[in-house]
Amino acid sequence: MSLSRGRPARYRCVTQAGLTVARIKENEPEESTVDAMMMDAMSGDMMSMDGMPAMDMSMMQACMDACAACEQACTVCSTQMMDCAPACMNCADMSGTMMRAMLRMQGMTPATMMAMVDACMAMCQMCMDECMEHADMSAVCKMCADACKACMDACMAMKTAMMAA
């Protein structure tokens, strides 16, 4: 096992909706080479699909990131066993499903993507409403509600862009 003799790497945290979504070495861009390659591949997949408009890949990445953060926040919140737990578990499942659907665009049409986006926004709204009832008593419920709001906003931005195309 070899050890680096240089200065230890310094990291910064990237947060979204109050959650740490990545640790990145200082002086490195937030968008990694792997993310860029993934977005290029997804863009190619989308352009080859009949009826699917070309999507702004940075907007799609932001939506996937918001869905991932929402899934994590809802999963954490559901473990508190408050009244919002069932809504949180359902929202975690929906936001995770939305993110994975965006990762594999094959088989998607504009209509199915719109239906997925609408379902994700509806589930986030329900979970946010439930968690806001406990937000003054629980920082975790407040964080979950904020993550749901960020996910809804990102989904709405993507839906608006799709409708304009």
Contacts in CASP RR format, 6 or more apart in sequence:
PFRMAT RR
TARGET T0000
AUTHOR 0000-0000-0000
METHOD contacts of the structure
MODEL  1
MSLSRGRPARYRCVTQAGLTVARIKENEPEESTVDAMMMDAMSGDMMSMD
GMPAMDMSMMQACMDACAACEQACTVCSTQMMDCAPACMNCADMSGTMMR
AMLRMQGMTPATMMAMVDACMAMCQMCMDECMEHADMSAVCKMCADACKA
CMDACMAMKTAMMAA
9 25 0 8 1.000
9 26 0 8 1.000
10 25 0 8 1.000
10 26 0 8 1.000
11 23 0 8 1.000
11 24 0 8 1.000
11 25 0 8 1.000
11 26 0 8 1.000
12 23 0 8 1.000
12 24 0 8 1.000
12 26 0 8 1.000
13 20 0 8 1.000
13 22 0 8 1.000
13 23 0 8 1.000
13 24 0 8 1.000
14 20 0 8 1.000
14 21 0 8 1.000
14 22 0 8 1.000
14 23 0 8 1.000
14 24 0 8 1.000
14 30 0 8 1.000
15 21 0 8 1.000
16 65 0 8 1.000
16 66 0 8 1.000
16 69 0 8 1.000
16 150 0 8 1.000
17 66 0 8 1.000
17 69 0 8 1.000
17 70 0 8 1.000
17 73 0 8 1.000
17 143 0 8 1.000
17 146 0 8 1.000
17 147 0 8 1.000
17 149 0 8 1.000
17 150 0 8 1.000
17 151 0 8 1.000
18 69 0 8 1.000
18 143 0 8 1.000
18 146 0 8 1.000
18 147 0 8 1.000
19 69 0 8 1.000
19 72 0 8 1.000
19 73 0 8 1.000
19 143 0 8 1.000
19 147 0 8 1.000
21 65 0 8 1.000
21 68 0 8 1.000
21 69 0 8 1.000
22 30 0 8 1.000
24 30 0 8 1.000
24 32 0 8 1.000
31 61 0 8 1.000
35 61 0 8 1.000
38 103 0 8 1.000
39 57 0 8 1.000
39 58 0 8 1.000
39 60 0 8 1.000
39 61 0 8 1.000
40 57 0 8 1.000
42 57 0 8 1.000
42 60 0 8 1.000
42 102 0 8 1.000
42 103 0 8 1.000
42 105 0 8 1.000
43 54 0 8 1.000
43 55 0 8 1.000
43 57 0 8 1.000
45 105 0 8 1.000
45 106 0 8 1.000
46 52 0 8 1.000
46 53 0 8 1.000
46 54 0 8 1.000
46 55 0 8 1.000
46 105 0 8 1.000
47 54 0 8 1.000
49 105 0 8 1.000
49 106 0 8 1.000
49 107 0 8 1.000
49 108 0 8 1.000
49 109 0 8 1.000
50 109 0 8 1.000
51 109 0 8 1.000
51 110 0 8 1.000
52 105 0 8 1.000
52 108 0 8 1.000
52 109 0 8 1.000
52 110 0 8 1.000
52 113 0 8 1.000
53 110 0 8 1.000
53 162 0 8 1.000
53 165 0 8 1.000
54 165 0 8 1.000
55 158 0 8 1.000
55 161 0 8 1.000
55 162 0 8 1.000
55 165 0 8 1.000
56 161 0 8 1.000
59 157 0 8 1.000
59 158 0 8 1.000
59 161 0 8 1.000
60 102 0 8 1.000
60 158 0 8 1.000
62 154 0 8 1.000
62 157 0 8 1.000
63 98 0 8 1.000
63 102 0 8 1.000
63 154 0 8 1.000
63 155 0 8 1.000
63 157 0 8 1.000
63 158 0 8 1.000
64 99 0 8 1.000
64 102 0 8 1.000
64 103 0 8 1.000
65 154 0 8 1.000
66 147 0 8 1.000
66 150 0 8 1.000
66 151 0 8 1.000
66 153 0 8 1.000
66 154 0 8 1.000
66 155 0 8 1.000
67 95 0 8 1.000
67 96 0 8 1.000
67 98 0 8 1.000
67 99 0 8 1.000
67 102 0 8 1.000
67 120 0 8 1.000
67 151 0 8 1.000
67 154 0 8 1.000
67 155 0 8 1.000
68 95 0 8 1.000
68 96 0 8 1.000
68 99 0 8 1.000
69 147 0 8 1.000
69 150 0 8 1.000
69 151 0 8 1.000
70 91 0 8 1.000
70 92 0 8 1.000
70 95 0 8 1.000
70 96 0 8 1.000
70 124 0 8 1.000
70 147 0 8 1.000
70 148 0 8 1.000
70 150 0 8 1.000
70 151 0 8 1.000
71 92 0 8 1.000
71 93 0 8 1.000
71 95 0 8 1.000
71 96 0 8 1.000
71 99 0 8 1.000
72 92 0 8 1.000
72 147 0 8 1.000
73 143 0 8 1.000
73 144 0 8 1.000
73 146 0 8 1.000
73 147 0 8 1.000
73 148 0 8 1.000
74 88 0 8 1.000
74 89 0 8 1.000
74 91 0 8 1.000
74 92 0 8 1.000
74 95 0 8 1.000
74 127 0 8 1.000
74 144 0 8 1.000
74 147 0 8 1.000
74 148 0 8 1.000
75 88 0 8 1.000
75 89 0 8 1.000
75 92 0 8 1.000
76 140 0 8 1.000
76 143 0 8 1.000
76 144 0 8 1.000
77 84 0 8 1.000
77 85 0 8 1.000
77 88 0 8 1.000
77 131 0 8 1.000
77 140 0 8 1.000
77 141 0 8 1.000
77 143 0 8 1.000
77 144 0 8 1.000
78 84 0 8 1.000
78 85 0 8 1.000
78 86 0 8 1.000
78 88 0 8 1.000
78 89 0 8 1.000
78 92 0 8 1.000
79 85 0 8 1.000
80 138 0 8 1.000
80 140 0 8 1.000
80 141 0 8 1.000
82 134 0 8 1.000
82 138 0 8 1.000
82 141 0 8 1.000
83 130 0 8 1.000
83 133 0 8 1.000
83 134 0 8 1.000
84 127 0 8 1.000
84 130 0 8 1.000
84 131 0 8 1.000
84 133 0 8 1.000
84 134 0 8 1.000
84 141 0 8 1.000
84 144 0 8 1.000
87 123 0 8 1.000
87 126 0 8 1.000
87 127 0 8 1.000
87 130 0 8 1.000
87 131 0 8 1.000
88 127 0 8 1.000
88 130 0 8 1.000
88 131 0 8 1.000
88 144 0 8 1.000
90 123 0 8 1.000
90 126 0 8 1.000
90 127 0 8 1.000
91 123 0 8 1.000
91 124 0 8 1.000
91 126 0 8 1.000
91 127 0 8 1.000
91 148 0 8 1.000
94 119 0 8 1.000
94 120 0 8 1.000
94 123 0 8 1.000
94 124 0 8 1.000
95 120 0 8 1.000
95 123 0 8 1.000
95 124 0 8 1.000
95 151 0 8 1.000
97 116 0 8 1.000
97 120 0 8 1.000
98 116 0 8 1.000
98 117 0 8 1.000
98 119 0 8 1.000
98 120 0 8 1.000
98 155 0 8 1.000
101 108 0 8 1.000
101 113 0 8 1.000
101 116 0 8 1.000
110 162 0 8 1.000
113 162 0 8 1.000
114 159 0 8 1.000
114 162 0 8 1.000
117 155 0 8 1.000
117 158 0 8 1.000
117 159 0 8 1.000
117 162 0 8 1.000
118 159 0 8 1.000
120 151 0 8 1.000
120 152 0 8 1.000
120 155 0 8 1.000
121 151 0 8 1.000
121 152 0 8 1.000
121 155 0 8 1.000
121 156 0 8 1.000
121 159 0 8 1.000
124 148 0 8 1.000
124 149 0 8 1.000
124 151 0 8 1.000
124 152 0 8 1.000
124 155 0 8 1.000
125 148 0 8 1.000
125 152 0 8 1.000
127 144 0 8 1.000
127 145 0 8 1.000
127 148 0 8 1.000
128 144 0 8 1.000
128 145 0 8 1.000
128 148 0 8 1.000
128 149 0 8 1.000
128 152 0 8 1.000
131 141 0 8 1.000
131 142 0 8 1.000
131 144 0 8 1.000
131 145 0 8 1.000
131 148 0 8 1.000
132 141 0 8 1.000
132 145 0 8 1.000
133 141 0 8 1.000
134 141 0 8 1.000
135 141 0 8 1.000
135 142 0 8 1.000
135 145 0 8 1.000
136 142 0 8 1.000
END
